């Protein structure tokens, strides 16, 4: 039976990152990554294969990321994990024994069991699966009218990209504003306006209750208020569930949302010195609320994977994973939205006393330079100690990194008072002005409220 | 004699910011800002009046920033400060008594006294002075060939903008690489390549020794190696000196570089409870080396001004100014460069044992999306404790905010080990990929070297 030092199950972002970090930290160890897929898609690029990129072939994670650093790739399916024997059964290459096992099992799209009509032809989800998505692209080709259900960032990005390609697109969201898990209402409203400008129809405050068909194919969608919308295809973007059945069968403990229970070094229970779990399949705890969380992001997955990889053979107490700050950015055309930490709405729901501040300006100075984009930043801080708990950004191309700057403030538990005297760098073409830098201005609004 | 609560001398970025912060923190106080200029230019926008903006009128700091929050503007010249009487003499409106005085005296271009020919017609500097710059633009109009001396960020930006306008431009720099005070060689070389691509001639490793004229006008520039370059105009961008003569006359202490000595609350000596100094005229201390520093940046000036304004009547020990990290960004066309903290070269000069790491990638993912720009990040960390001491960025429109993210890491004394497990947010159109995020990848390079 083959025996390897480190076996990674799963070839997505977290598996890739865990394998690379492990090999880089422990170059003397043999690291093998086993995955089903011949080619792996860049997860965050998937919405863009529907429009901008046009095909999944332009969105492939190159295997040389792994092979180039000495990680071996095995294309095969793991059929069972034997925790006591420290081995995995596979469909093809036979069992593999491991010293350390990294579970990067990923997630699968949620297909609600109560949804009638979900089996009809032209009902799709968005799995991270090239074969499925290539077929889907081909099936969508002759169709005209697509209903996308669920306005999280994947639903929003896919809607925008499909519209760009020329489809008639209706985006349906149960909540009153889109992107509502990650953004407060002010930002969700702007995002909705941009989608409308670009021709995507948006229906909020209504869910779907049923998909109706004609000759086995999608014909219309029935909303929770009884209205119906004609449709040639339905794309369900209603969340993802951890792909943890195989771990459960092996006796590895799952939490109430079916994520693999992990500690701050990403080790699983039981047998926690030998097995770690990372990415969408691994338990998440919110950095601010300390509650279990279900946010799945490639960037969070990579941070977990780096933590797991570095700590795999030698634990380092200065490198734990201290909870997800749910940091990400999304875009509608040239308009971008970023979020990190907790929203004001959620903070209030969770009983945090918070004070928020918003500043609206522009992302260059003077604002009549080319490429200038409106910019709006909101900060949410703890009312008692001033700690920065969350931030939201609307702007142009600098939005992603401005969001990362906020993320660093949150993760380092910086207070709004400290932020007020911090130095920022500015440039006419690249940022707001030194006297109107959005993070500082939002902090000033909060400082005023605190007095 | 008129008496005001707070008198601000100077209408540039630091005076403006100090006045606004003071009025916002102490709304019951009367705040008056006195300045010579009828209209004030946005300092960082000045290079862009030579090309992109085309005129200084598009680069004005609006007075409503001040008047809108209740700051009174007086257009007049302060002729003397009487520290004991707490009053200022002026050229026009008569003396003004103050309770607190904010010195935001700014800086003036350095015109080396040893430089022969500096008095010739068509020899210019770049003061923050609308009248001078408007005249300069008019005088440059019929000319063809311009030599810019000094390749700091102002020299580089002005050269690029003049070239854009159609002039033949030669940029002369005494050091071996351009932008060398803020960037290590790798970055300076790229900047030079981009200038060359755009048609700016760059001469490095040579200074100027003399400007020669014909009929009182510039005719050529003589370099330190004896070579000569024909020129219709010369723009001297050889640094700025603090505009502190009036403070010196008043008995306010200056340091060895003629900056007004200040404490961490920006108070001056003597009489430090009543007078503060901010911006280009105020003493700077490097955040990393703790030595006196001469970097002048509008963004640093604004951070100092916020500190001074907030602490003016009530000192807050949680809001000091802890030293400049010299953070800024610059651009050559669509190619941007950002820097924060110390360069590797300077760190070595100063006897810091440092380890650096560079990562080169792209600023989107996958890298075949539109608007993708090459990206390179260098981090410099202390070899013993891993503290992040500096960072440099080359990239596209996200460079300014990515540099600010690095600035926050430096100012919060984050270590490279902590950075390795930090979460970042990514998006295909806005950032590098989660598995190849430049800050984390550069940190990984360093971590490997540390083992």
HADDOCK unambig.tbl for C-alpha pairs under 7 A between the chains (distance, minus, plus):
assign (segid A and resid 13 and name CA) (segid B and resid 435 and name CA) 6.88 0.50 0.50
assign (segid A and resid 17 and name CA) (segid B and resid 435 and name CA) 5.98 0.50 0.50
assign (segid A and resid 44 and name CA) (segid B and resid 427 and name CA) 6.58 0.50 0.50
assign (segid A and resid 44 and name CA) (segid B and resid 428 and name CA) 6.24 0.50 0.50
assign (segid A and resid 45 and name CA) (segid B and resid 366 and name CA) 6.81 0.50 0.50
assign (segid A and resid 45 and name CA) (segid B and resid 428 and name CA) 5.78 0.50 0.50
assign (segid A and resid 59 and name CA) (segid B and resid 366 and name CA) 6.08 0.50 0.50
assign (segid A and resid 298 and name CA) (segid B and resid 434 and name CA) 6.32 0.50 0.50
assign (segid A and resid 299 and name CA) (segid B and resid 423 and name CA) 6.70 0.50 0.50
assign (segid A and resid 299 and name CA) (segid B and resid 424 and name CA) 6.07 0.50 0.50
assign (segid A and resid 299 and name CA) (segid B and resid 425 and name CA) 5.68 0.50 0.50
assign (segid A and resid 299 and name CA) (segid B and resid 426 and name CA) 6.20 0.50 0.50
assign (segid A and resid 299 and name CA) (segid B and resid 434 and name CA) 4.78 0.50 0.50
assign (segid A and resid 300 and name CA) (segid B and resid 423 and name CA) 5.89 0.50 0.50
assign (segid A and resid 302 and name CA) (segid B and resid 434 and name CA) 6.22 0.50 0.50
assign (segid A and resid 302 and name CA) (segid B and resid 435 and name CA) 6.25 0.50 0.50
assign (segid A and resid 303 and name CA) (segid B and resid 421 and name CA) 5.48 0.50 0.50
assign (segid A and resid 303 and name CA) (segid B and resid 422 and name CA) 6.26 0.50 0.50
assign (segid A and resid 303 and name CA) (segid B and resid 423 and name CA) 5.55 0.50 0.50
assign (segid A and resid 306 and name CA) (segid B and resid 421 and name CA) 6.37 0.50 0.50
assign (segid A and resid 307 and name CA) (segid B and resid 421 and name CA) 5.69 0.50 0.50
assign (segid A and resid 318 and name CA) (segid B and resid 418 and name CA) 6.95 0.50 0.50
assign (segid A and resid 319 and name CA) (segid B and resid 417 and name CA) 6.78 0.50 0.50
assign (segid A and resid 319 and name CA) (segid B and resid 418 and name CA) 6.43 0.50 0.50
assign (segid A and resid 319 and name CA) (segid B and resid 421 and name CA) 6.21 0.50 0.50
assign (segid A and resid 321 and name CA) (segid B and resid 421 and name CA) 6.51 0.50 0.50
assign (segid A and resid 327 and name CA) (segid B and resid 424 and name CA) 6.45 0.50 0.50
assign (segid A and resid 327 and name CA) (segid B and resid 425 and name CA) 4.82 0.50 0.50
assign (segid A and resid 328 and name CA) (segid B and resid 425 and name CA) 4.14 0.50 0.50
assign (segid A and resid 328 and name CA) (segid B and resid 426 and name CA) 5.73 0.50 0.50
assign (segid A and resid 329 and name CA) (segid B and resid 425 and name CA) 6.39 0.50 0.50
assign (segid A and resid 329 and name CA) (segid B and resid 426 and name CA) 6.21 0.50 0.50
assign (segid A and resid 329 and name CA) (segid B and resid 427 and name CA) 5.60 0.50 0.50
assign (segid A and resid 330 and name CA) (segid B and resid 427 and name CA) 6.20 0.50 0.50
assign (segid A and resid 366 and name CA) (segid B and resid 45 and name CA) 6.84 0.50 0.50
assign (segid A and resid 366 and name CA) (segid B and resid 59 and name CA) 6.11 0.50 0.50
assign (segid A and resid 397 and name CA) (segid B and resid 397 and name CA) 6.19 0.50 0.50
assign (segid A and resid 397 and name CA) (segid B and resid 398 and name CA) 6.09 0.50 0.50
assign (segid A and resid 397 and name CA) (segid B and resid 430 and name CA) 5.85 0.50 0.50
assign (segid A and resid 398 and name CA) (segid B and resid 397 and name CA) 6.10 0.50 0.50
assign (segid A and resid 398 and name CA) (segid B and resid 398 and name CA) 4.27 0.50 0.50
assign (segid A and resid 398 and name CA) (segid B and resid 401 and name CA) 6.22 0.50 0.50
assign (segid A and resid 400 and name CA) (segid B and resid 425 and name CA) 6.96 0.50 0.50
assign (segid A and resid 400 and name CA) (segid B and resid 426 and name CA) 6.60 0.50 0.50
assign (segid A and resid 400 and name CA) (segid B and resid 427 and name CA) 6.98 0.50 0.50
assign (segid A and resid 400 and name CA) (segid B and resid 430 and name CA) 5.32 0.50 0.50
assign (segid A and resid 400 and name CA) (segid B and resid 431 and name CA) 6.13 0.50 0.50
assign (segid A and resid 401 and name CA) (segid B and resid 398 and name CA) 6.22 0.50 0.50
assign (segid A and resid 401 and name CA) (segid B and resid 401 and name CA) 5.34 0.50 0.50
assign (segid A and resid 401 and name CA) (segid B and resid 402 and name CA) 5.09 0.50 0.50
assign (segid A and resid 402 and name CA) (segid B and resid 401 and name CA) 5.10 0.50 0.50
assign (segid A and resid 402 and name CA) (segid B and resid 402 and name CA) 6.91 0.50 0.50
assign (segid A and resid 404 and name CA) (segid B and resid 405 and name CA) 6.49 0.50 0.50
assign (segid A and resid 404 and name CA) (segid B and resid 424 and name CA) 5.68 0.50 0.50
assign (segid A and resid 404 and name CA) (segid B and resid 425 and name CA) 6.04 0.50 0.50
assign (segid A and resid 405 and name CA) (segid B and resid 404 and name CA) 6.50 0.50 0.50
assign (segid A and resid 405 and name CA) (segid B and resid 405 and name CA) 4.07 0.50 0.50
assign (segid A and resid 405 and name CA) (segid B and resid 408 and name CA) 6.98 0.50 0.50
assign (segid A and resid 407 and name CA) (segid B and resid 424 and name CA) 6.82 0.50 0.50
assign (segid A and resid 408 and name CA) (segid B and resid 405 and name CA) 6.99 0.50 0.50
assign (segid A and resid 417 and name CA) (segid B and resid 319 and name CA) 6.79 0.50 0.50
assign (segid A and resid 418 and name CA) (segid B and resid 318 and name CA) 6.93 0.50 0.50
assign (segid A and resid 418 and name CA) (segid B and resid 319 and name CA) 6.43 0.50 0.50
assign (segid A and resid 421 and name CA) (segid B and resid 303 and name CA) 5.50 0.50 0.50
assign (segid A and resid 421 and name CA) (segid B and resid 306 and name CA) 6.38 0.50 0.50
assign (segid A and resid 421 and name CA) (segid B and resid 307 and name CA) 5.69 0.50 0.50
assign (segid A and resid 421 and name CA) (segid B and resid 319 and name CA) 6.22 0.50 0.50
assign (segid A and resid 421 and name CA) (segid B and resid 321 and name CA) 6.52 0.50 0.50
assign (segid A and resid 422 and name CA) (segid B and resid 303 and name CA) 6.27 0.50 0.50
assign (segid A and resid 423 and name CA) (segid B and resid 299 and name CA) 6.70 0.50 0.50
assign (segid A and resid 423 and name CA) (segid B and resid 300 and name CA) 5.88 0.50 0.50
assign (segid A and resid 423 and name CA) (segid B and resid 303 and name CA) 5.55 0.50 0.50
assign (segid A and resid 424 and name CA) (segid B and resid 299 and name CA) 6.06 0.50 0.50
assign (segid A and resid 424 and name CA) (segid B and resid 327 and name CA) 6.46 0.50 0.50
assign (segid A and resid 424 and name CA) (segid B and resid 404 and name CA) 5.67 0.50 0.50
assign (segid A and resid 424 and name CA) (segid B and resid 407 and name CA) 6.82 0.50 0.50
assign (segid A and resid 425 and name CA) (segid B and resid 299 and name CA) 5.67 0.50 0.50
assign (segid A and resid 425 and name CA) (segid B and resid 327 and name CA) 4.82 0.50 0.50
assign (segid A and resid 425 and name CA) (segid B and resid 328 and name CA) 4.15 0.50 0.50
assign (segid A and resid 425 and name CA) (segid B and resid 329 and name CA) 6.40 0.50 0.50
assign (segid A and resid 425 and name CA) (segid B and resid 400 and name CA) 6.96 0.50 0.50
assign (segid A and resid 425 and name CA) (segid B and resid 404 and name CA) 6.04 0.50 0.50
assign (segid A and resid 426 and name CA) (segid B and resid 299 and name CA) 6.20 0.50 0.50
assign (segid A and resid 426 and name CA) (segid B and resid 328 and name CA) 5.71 0.50 0.50
assign (segid A and resid 426 and name CA) (segid B and resid 329 and name CA) 6.20 0.50 0.50
assign (segid A and resid 426 and name CA) (segid B and resid 400 and name CA) 6.58 0.50 0.50
assign (segid A and resid 427 and name CA) (segid B and resid 44 and name CA) 6.59 0.50 0.50
assign (segid A and resid 427 and name CA) (segid B and resid 329 and name CA) 5.60 0.50 0.50
assign (segid A and resid 427 and name CA) (segid B and resid 330 and name CA) 6.21 0.50 0.50
assign (segid A and resid 427 and name CA) (segid B and resid 400 and name CA) 6.97 0.50 0.50
assign (segid A and resid 428 and name CA) (segid B and resid 44 and name CA) 6.25 0.50 0.50
assign (segid A and resid 428 and name CA) (segid B and resid 45 and name CA) 5.82 0.50 0.50
assign (segid A and resid 430 and name CA) (segid B and resid 397 and name CA) 5.84 0.50 0.50
assign (segid A and resid 430 and name CA) (segid B and resid 400 and name CA) 5.32 0.50 0.50
assign (segid A and resid 431 and name CA) (segid B and resid 400 and name CA) 6.11 0.50 0.50
assign (segid A and resid 434 and name CA) (segid B and resid 298 and name CA) 6.33 0.50 0.50
assign (segid A and resid 434 and name CA) (segid B and resid 299 and name CA) 4.78 0.50 0.50
assign (segid A and resid 434 and name CA) (segid B and resid 302 and name CA) 6.24 0.50 0.50
assign (segid A and resid 435 and name CA) (segid B and resid 13 and name CA) 6.93 0.50 0.50
assign (segid A and resid 435 and name CA) (segid B and resid 17 and name CA) 5.98 0.50 0.50
assign (segid A and resid 435 and name CA) (segid B and resid 302 and name CA) 6.26 0.50 0.50
